Amino acid sequence: MNAANSGDDTVIEKAIELGTNFFKNENYQDARKLFEKAVKLVRSYEQPRIIQLRIAANLPITPLNSDGKLYHPRYIKLLDNLAACWEKVGEVSKAIRVSKKMIESEPYNMKGYIRSARLWLKMRDEKMAYIVYKNAILKAKEGRQQRNISYHKDTLTFIYDQRQLLRNKLDADQTKLKENSEYSKNPLKRIVIDPIEEYSELNKKKAKLSILATQQTSTASNNETKSLDFLLLFPSEISVKILKYLPAKDLLSFSTVSRYWNLFITLNSQLFTTLNLNSVRLRQITMFCKFFNKLKLTERDFIEGRRKLVLDSVKLSAKATSEEKKILQTFINYSQWFSIKKLVLSFPNLTTTDFYKYMKENPALFDNVSQLSLLSALRVDRFDEIAYLSLFPKLWKLELLINKAVEPIDAGFSSANSFHLPRNWGKSLESIVMCYKVRKMNNPSLFIEIVKCNLASLRKICLTGIEFQPSETQFDWLESLVTLEELWIENNNNCRLQYFLQYISRKFIFKNLLKLTIRENHIYPPITLATLFNSENPGYPSQNDTMCMKENLKALKHIDFMNTSISGEIVRFINSLLETHLIEYLNIGKCIKLGENALHTQERLVFPNLIEYMLPISHLTFNSDSFVTDTTMRLFGEQAAFLNELQVLDLSHNGYLTGVGVYDFLKAMYNEFQRPFKHLIVNGCPKISHETINSLKGNKFVEKIECNYDLEKWEVFGKNSFNYNF
C-alpha cells in the first residue's frame, strides 16, 4: 500500500493550518509551496482509502466527473488555497488553471466556479466570468434535480446576483457600442423624435422606478426586523463598554458606518485609552492622527488646564522599513495633545539618535510617560545615543532592546560631542532592562551613563548581550545601587560569576537583594574558595572575610546560577552564609563543573550536603546537568525527610536519567509524606517513557508532570532567555 495511504491523515489538516498561517502573514510563496506538496500527497491516495475518507466526511462515493475518479475530501480546499496563493503573487493565469482543475474534479462543487469567475474579473474579462457563473447555475440545477445535491441558499443567491450584474453590464456595453458604431457611420444624420412615443416611454420609466422604490422600501422594512443598531437601543454607558473591547483600527472603521456612529465615537474619547498601532503604513498613521484631532474631550482629558488625550498605552511599529522615519515623525508631530503613560516603539532600523532628532520637536508628548520600551539600532561610534532619555523625566520602567549595530559611514567621524544625563534624572526609575542582540558593544558605556544618575528608587536591573571589560572591576557600577532587589545578568561577554562574588565579598552594597540571576556564556575555570579569595590556606576564608558577602546576600530568596563555572564547594559555601528559612528557588542547571567530569572532588555537588544546608527550598532546577542520573535520584530519595517544602523539581534535558530513577524518587517522597508530589518537569528526557509517566499518574505519586520530548534545548533559549522571548 502507498505510504501516503497508510499514514495519518492529520498531516493534510496540519498542512492546511500551517499554509493558512503563512497566507495570513503574507508569506505567499511558502504557503504556495506547502499547498502544492499537499496536493501531490492527496493525489497519491489510492481509491479504497479515498472512499473511506469520503464516507467519514459524509460525501458521496459515486464519481461525478468525466474521468470517473474520486478525490480526497480536502482536495478542492487545497486547490482553492493554491489558487489564492497564485493570485496573491500576481500569477493570475496559473490561478485560473488551478480553478479549472477544481471544476473538472468536482463539477457540482460551486467553489471552483466562484474562484474562477473572480479570477476572470481580475483579468477584466467580464464575458468569461459571466459564462462561468452561467455554467455554475446550470450545474447547480442539474445537481439538485438529478443527483439530489443540496446547496446553501446564500451561495446560489450570490451566483445568481453576480450573473445578473454581469449580464446587465454586458448588455449596457453592447448597447453603447452599437450606438457609437451607428453614430460613427453617419454622425450628421437627423433622428426623428415622436413626442407621443417619447412621452409614453417616459411614463414607463417612471412606473418602473416607482415599483423599484416600493420593493426597496419593503426590503428595508424586512431588514429592520432582522438587524438592530445597538448604539441606538442600548444606554450609552453599555455601548461604551462594548466598544472598549475593540482596537483603535476597528473603531476608526466603525466611525464611517453612519453619522450617528461617527458622532458617538468622537464624543467618547475614553474608548481610546489603548492604541495598538503595530505594522501600520504611513497613510494609516496619518488617518489615525487626523481622526484623533477630531475627538471631543471630556474633563478627564484635561491635565493642568490643558487639552490632553490621556492614553494608558501606545504601541507603534511600521510595516515597511522604508517608512519608519516618516511614521515616527508623523506620529510625534500630530500628537501635540496626547498624554501617554506607557509607550512601546519598535523601529529596528532607526538609531536612538534618530529618535532624539524627532522627539525633541515635541518634548511635551513624553512628559508623563512612566513606561518606555524601545526597539532600535545603535551607532557604535556615538556616545550621545542616550540623549533621548532626558526627554522622559517621570520614567519608572525602561526597556532598551538593541536589534543591530550601525557602522559609521564617515570613517573620520568624531564622537567628541558626548552627552551626559542630568544627575537628578531617573529619581523615580525602578526597573531597567537592556538587551543587545549584537556583539559590537566593546563596553557597557550606555548603561554606565544611566547608573551615574541618582537612581534612588531602582529595584531591578537586567543586562544581556553586553561586552564587559575582562577585569575584576567590571561590577564597580553596582556600588551606588543599594536599593536593588533583583539583578539579572546573562549572556554578556567576559562577565564572570567569580568577579561578582569577589566584588560583593569586599564591599557592603545590597540591603534587600531578593533575586540574583547570573549566567555566563563561556566556560571558565571552576570557582573554588582558593580562587575566590586568592589563597591556598585550607582554613580560608575566615569569618571576617565572609562578613561582606553574607550581609549582601542576607535577604536572598531566588538564586539562578545556570550555565556558570560554580563548583560544589562554592554552592555549599554560599548555602552556609544564607538564612536557610528564606531560600525559595535554586537553579544550578547546565553547571558542568558540578558533574562527574569535575577535576577535583570538592568541585562536585554532593546531594546530602546540599539538602542538609537548604531544607526549606520549594523550587529546584537541575536542567541539563550531566551529574543527574538514576543514582543521583536514589540519593535524593534517601533524603526525602528533608524535602518537606519542595514543590517543583525541574530535571529537563538530562539524557542519562531514566524512568526508574524518577519513579523511585517520587515513590520515596510519597511514602515519606503520604501525599503526591506537586510538580515534576522532565522535558527533553528521551529515556523516560510515556508508560512511566502514566504509571506515576496512576499511582498518584505526582499531581502535575511535564514531559515534552521535542522541547528546545537550553542552548537555544537559555543563554539569553529575555532575548529569546523578545
Secondary structure, DSSP 8 states (H G I E B T S, - for coil): --HHHHS-THHHHHHHHHHHHHHHTT-HHHHHHHHHHHHHHHHTS-HHHHHHHHHHTT---S--STT-----TTHHHHHHHHHHHHHHTT-HHHHHHHHHHHHHH-TT-HHHHHHHHHHHHHTT-HHHHHHHHHHHHHHHHHHHHHS-----HHHHHHHHHHHHHHHHHHHHHHHHHHHHHHHHH-TT------HHHHHHHHHHHHHHHHHHHHHHHHHHHHHHHH---HHHHS-HHHHHHHHTTS-HHHHHHHTTS-HHHHHHHHH-GGGGSEEEEEEE-HHHHHHHHHHHTT----GGGEETTEE-EEEEEEEEEESSGGGHHHHHHHHHHH-TTEEEEEEEEEEEEEEHHHHHHHHTTSGGGGTT--EEEEEEEEETT-S-TTGGGGG-TT-SEEEEEEEEEE--SSTT----------TTTTTT--EEEEEESSS--SS-HHHHHHHTS--TT--EEEEES-B--SSTTTTGGGGG-TT--EEEEES-BT--HHHHHHHHTTS---SS--EEEEE-SS----B-HHHHTT---TT-S-HHHHHHHHHHTTT--EEE-TTS-B-HHHHHHHHHHS-TTT--EEE-TT-GGGSTT-SSGGGS--HHHHHHH-TT--EEE-TT-TT-SHHHHHHHHHTGGG-TT--EEE-TT-TT--HHHHHHHHHHHHHHHSS-EEEEE-TT-TTS-HHHHHHHHHTT-EEEEE--TT---HHHHGGGHHHHH-
